[in-house]
Amino acid sequence: MPLAGFGHRLGARVIDYVLLTILVSLLTFGILLFLFVAYPEMEETSRAFDGVLGLLFLFGWGVAAFLYDWFFVAAASRTPGKMMTGLKVVSVTGAPPAQGQSALRSAAFGLPHSLPCLGHVLVFVACLFVLGDENSQALHDKMSRTVVVVTR
């Protein structure tokens, strides 16, 4: 199967970021709605609650990105963005990625997002490896011994 280039992979990631943003927003809204329905006497939140929510907002994106990517790559070898753009993650041997490969790949890609601003820059730079690599591998692909291929 042909290897996916940077532009193709970027398109899939943009779709995944949009979907992940929607999922995280719905989850956050659902939690807040539940709290205000379950505790109607609560007229305002505490400083501790606001602090925890702020920390989740700042540092939780990396965990969400990791879980999103790991779930889909482990289950189907592709995220929804990759499904829509005809891409698939495979081991360098051509087999579906093993559970450990999926976890390592997703952790190397997703968890750096937990560092506000700097994490996104690190992930972008790691993804730029695709441009100069003969196997079109990003840093997280190299670490997990996977490649992204075009399926259609």
Secondary structure, 3 states (H helix, E strand, C coil): CCECCHHHHHHHHHHHHHHHHHHHHHHHHHHHHHHHHHCCCCCCCCHHHHHHHHHHHHHHHHHHHHHHHHHHHHHHCCCHHHHHHCEEEEECCCCCCCHHHHHHHHHHHHHHHHCCCHHHHHHHHHHCHHHHCCCCCCHHHHHHCEEEEECC
